[in-house]
């Protein structure tokens, strides 16, 4: 999946949706890719990636521990 800058949906929301799909499919579990990795993978700015992760955190899909990174919460199949 890619980010479409021509869409009316902001890039951070597009990235959050992509990551949510990857979490729900089980593709992403445990530790999330680093912000730097996501920036490179999707061609986005640091602030955009941080906003996307904040959306996932607000939705309860990830938890962030300063200095350690973001981790997928146990909400997938078999989770709460």
Secondary structure, 3 states (H helix, E strand, C coil): CCCCCCCCCCHHHHHHHHHHHHHHCCCCCCECCCHHHHHHHHCCCHHHHHHHHHHHHHCCCEEEECCCEEEECCCCCCCC
